[in-house]
Amino acid sequence: MKYDVFWRCEMVNGRTELGCFPAGGPRGSWPAEEFAHARRLEGLPAEVVMDLATDTFLVILRGPEGAD
């Protein structure tokens, strides 16, 4: 996979985190959902999850290659 310089790609607990968005933002989860949608248009199975410990929305790919 090719990632541009704005993506934060990190493997954590069997998932690849593509982006991190604050939950307290005025638009809520919309920025994360828009980012995930753009990744899905590129063919990546991106999804949004809430990280309660850090109060952020994460855009992730599950598994080492984004598969369950």
Sequence and secondary structure as in RCSB ss.txt:
>XXXX:A:sequence
MKYDVFWRCEMVNGRTELGCFPAGGPRGSWPAEEFAHARRLEGLPAEVVMDLATDTFLVILRGPEGAD
>XXXX:A:secstr
    TT   EEETTEEEEEEEETTSTTTTHHHHHHHHHHHHTT   EEEEETTTTEEEEEEESTTS  
